[in-house]
């Protein structure tokens, strides 16, 4: 079971990552906007990588 400090840290990291994702994707109005060109597709890729990175960082921190 997680202790309160770990959960609060996870939530803080999730908020920071979500704010970054919202800012970087503010001009996206439809899922099709990601398929317009290579730059838009790279934005989608970075969105996915940002999400994975946040989770993996916390897992590594927790098991260390």
C-alpha positions as CSV (number, residue, x, y, z in Angstrom):
1,X,0.0,0.0,0.0
2,X,1.2,3.5,-0.9
3,X,1.9,6.0,1.8
4,X,0.4,9.5,1.7
5,X,3.7,11.2,0.6
6,X,4.1,8.9,-2.4
7,X,0.5,9.3,-3.6
8,X,0.8,13.1,-3.2
9,X,4.0,13.2,-5.2
10,X,2.4,11.0,-7.9
11,X,-0.6,13.4,-8.1
12,X,1.7,16.4,-8.3
13,X,3.7,14.9,-11.2
14,X,0.4,14.0,-13.0
15,X,-0.8,17.6,-12.6
16,X,2.5,19.0,-14.0
17,X,2.5,16.6,-16.9
18,X,-1.2,17.3,-17.7
19,X,-0.6,21.1,-17.7
20,X,2.4,20.6,-20.1
21,X,0.3,18.4,-22.4
22,X,-2.6,20.8,-22.4
23,X,-0.3,23.7,-23.2
24,X,1.5,21.9,-26.0
25,X,-1.8,20.7,-27.6
26,X,-3.8,23.9,-27.2
27,X,-4.3,24.3,-31.0
28,X,-5.5,20.7,-31.5
29,X,-9.2,20.7,-32.1
30,X,-9.7,17.2,-33.5
31,X,-7.8,13.9,-33.5
32,X,-7.4,14.4,-37.2
33,X,-5.2,17.5,-36.5
34,X,-2.5,15.1,-35.4
35,X,-2.5,13.6,-38.9
36,X,-2.0,16.8,-40.9
37,X,1.7,16.6,-41.2
38,X,4.9,15.2,-39.7
39,X,5.1,18.0,-37.1
40,X,1.6,17.3,-35.8
41,X,2.4,13.6,-35.7
42,X,5.5,14.4,-33.7
43,X,3.4,16.3,-31.3
44,X,1.2,13.2,-30.8
45,X,4.3,11.1,-30.3
46,X,5.7,13.5,-27.7
47,X,2.3,13.5,-25.9
48,X,2.5,9.7,-25.6
49,X,6.2,9.7,-24.5
50,X,5.5,12.4,-21.9
51,X,2.8,10.3,-20.4
52,X,5.0,7.1,-20.3
53,X,8.0,9.0,-19.0
54,X,6.1,10.4,-16.0
55,X,4.8,7.0,-15.0
56,X,8.2,5.2,-15.5
57,X,10.1,7.9,-13.6
58,X,7.8,7.4,-10.6
59,X,8.0,3.6,-10.8
60,X,11.8,3.7,-10.9
61,X,11.9,6.2,-8.0
62,X,9.5,3.9,-5.9
63,X,11.6,0.8,-6.4
64,X,15.0,2.4,-5.8
